[in-house]
Amino acid sequence: MKIPQIRMQTTPAHIGISTKKGEMSIEQPLGDLQIEQPKAFLNITKIPGKLTIDQTQARADIDLKSVKLRIEDAARLGKQDLLSGIARRIQEGADLMQIENGFNAISSISKRNIEGEKKEFNIGWVPSIGSVKISYEPGKVDVEATPNKPKIEYNLNKPIINYNPSEVTINLKQHASLKIDFE
């Protein structure tokens, strides 16, 4: 006896997927930057120092006198010689008045006039200590500086972005089927 049979044959469905990759590019242009530095203001005030050297006394000490000092010295010496001459003549007159007392006035006066005053010798070309007068007034420098701030200008540039999205395509590659046989 034959038993009826049912045969079923199936074919599955197949799906096809294809993709296309997306692309993205980013470009960042440089920003625009401009910097300007103005010069600083600078003011310098200078008062020079002053050095004063007075050699008048040192030059007078070594007999290098100015005409004015020579005239003053000559006038002073003339006056002093005049007064000492008057004093000498007064003294000689007083000595002569004492002749009657047995005083030998004429020989004493002659001896004084012949001998004269004792002369002192010293080195004449060395000035006295402290005869050169030196004074110094220091100078002064004032510096005034005023800085100026820099001028900065800038522009930001936006990035350039290009984007192509990915694509996915889905299709049915093979249809499903069912085949049934009877026997």
Residue pairs with C-beta under 8 A, 6 or more apart in sequence:
4 182
4 183
5 182
5 183
6 180
6 181
6 182
7 180
7 181
7 182
7 183
8 178
8 179
8 180
8 181
9 178
9 179
9 180
9 181
10 176
10 177
10 178
10 179
11 174
11 175
11 176
11 177
11 178
11 179
12 174
12 176
13 172
13 174
13 175
13 176
14 172
14 173
14 174
15 170
15 171
15 172
15 173
16 170
16 171
16 172
16 173
17 168
17 169
17 170
18 168
18 169
18 171
19 166
19 167
19 168
19 169
20 166
20 167
20 168
21 166
22 163
22 164
22 165
22 166
22 167
23 162
23 163
23 164
24 161
24 162
24 163
24 164
25 161
25 162
26 159
26 160
26 161
27 159
27 160
27 161
28 157
28 159
28 160
29 157
29 159
29 160
30 157
31 154
31 155
31 156
31 157
32 153
32 154
32 155
32 157
33 152
33 153
33 154
34 152
34 153
34 154
35 150
35 151
35 152
35 153
36 150
36 151
37 148
37 150
37 151
38 148
38 150
38 151
39 148
40 145
40 146
40 147
40 148
41 144
41 145
41 146
41 148
42 143
42 144
42 145
42 146
43 143
43 144
43 145
44 141
44 142
44 143
44 144
45 141
45 142
45 144
46 139
46 140
46 141
46 142
47 139
47 140
47 141
48 139
49 136
49 137
49 138
49 139
50 136
50 137
50 139
51 134
51 135
51 136
52 133
52 134
52 135
52 136
53 132
53 133
53 134
54 132
54 133
54 134
54 135
55 131
55 132
56 66
56 69
57 127
57 128
57 131
57 132
57 133
58 127
58 128
58 131
58 132
59 65
59 66
59 127
60 69
60 131
61 126
61 127
61 128
61 131
62 124
62 125
62 126
62 127
63 124
65 73
92 105
92 109
95 103
95 105
95 108
95 109
96 105
96 106
96 109
98 105
99 105
99 106
